[in-house]
Amino acid sequence: MSEFTNRYYPTLCIRRAEMKAMEMLPLLEKQSMLPVVLLAPWLNSIEFNNTHKIVEKSLQGIPLIADIDRHFQSKSDLPSREYFWSLLDGDHGAEKWMDLIAGHSNYIPTIQLQGVSSTGIAHQIARAKALGRGYVFRLEPAQLFLFDSVLHYITENPQDDILTIFDYGYADNSIELIEDISSYIRRLVDTNELAKFVVSGSNFPNVFSDFDDFSSSKNIAARGVFNELAKIFGNYQIFYGDWASTKPRRYDGGGSKPLPRIDFPTKSNWIIARSKEEGWSFKDAATRVTRLLEWESRPMVWGTGLIEKTAQGLPGGISTGPQAIAARVNIHLYLQNHYRDEGDVPPPQGEWIDPI
């Protein structure tokens, strides 16, 4: 039975906030989505195996699509970093990558294309077929030059269980973006009208001065992009994905310390609470979020419980940026997983512990 069905495909990095946010979802919620996990060394771990341990703790063994986080950077010579870089070493790295996949029964392989020969790609596909979990072609903007190769392998393997992910990266919704993605999707479905594909991306803000004092909220572009594409390709197997209200790793150096901020997701927007002029604390920002009209229809999940706990000034509330991000990601994951539900979002199914 294929794992590639019409459900939510969130992209997650190996970072504290995302791993905690996913960990705090009930198991039944996790099982109803199919996360795309970009593997990289966990914090300052010496061994790369700690990455797998944190993934297991967070996702509890559910099926996941595994890929390599090509946005990761490090100058460290720790063994975990050396192993990570070895996975990107052409055909040899692709072979090690498939060894990694084979060692974890819930990992669905993303076929590595960049810097890999046609022989190396064909060997990955052969090993993926032998594992019987299906396999994925995932294309970020920097890999779109490989799309002809993807179409070739899809044509050569018409009976295989294949998913193609178009990850357009960090971008707001625009006519140009829709037209660009459409051109690739059109070629895919012309090659195989039964092709399954995900469209994913991110536009969570990098700069927050425009959002001071609730001056505006930020539209979730991934939903708008998907909804527009679904109008065009709704008769095909198009599935929704996003970056779970985060964005690809950035390495911009230092800068001033971010202001305390609480981000409250709805199904279509992020409401951002902070005030430079009034100097809001996390408690101040959380208090104002809980007074919003939108708060009344909040999902009863760990993230909203943590915001409420912060607003009430209880011990263990949000006191750092990563904690605030984890709360946001947790709420976003739940809401997007229930995007198609009518009316108020239903309460979580399965075990969940209220932090209050």
Secondary structure, 3 states (H helix, E strand, C coil): CCCCCCCCEEEEECCHHHHHHHHCCCHHHHHCCCCEEEECCCCCCCCCHHHHHHHHHHHCCCCEEEEECCCCCCCCCCHHHHHHHHCCCHHHHHHHHHHHHHCCCCEEEECCCCCCCHHHHHHHHHHHHHHCCCEEEEECHHHHHHHHHHHHHHHHCCCCCEEEEEEEEECCCCHHHHHHHHHHHHHHHHHCCCCEEEEEEECCCCCCHHHHHHCCCEECHHHHHHHHHHHHHCCCEEEEEECCCCCCCCCCCCCCCCCCCEEEECCCEEEEECCCCCCCCHHHHHHHHCCCHHHHHCCCCHHHHHHHHHHCCCCCCCCCHHHHHHHHHHHHHHHHHCCCCCCCCCCCCCCCCCCC
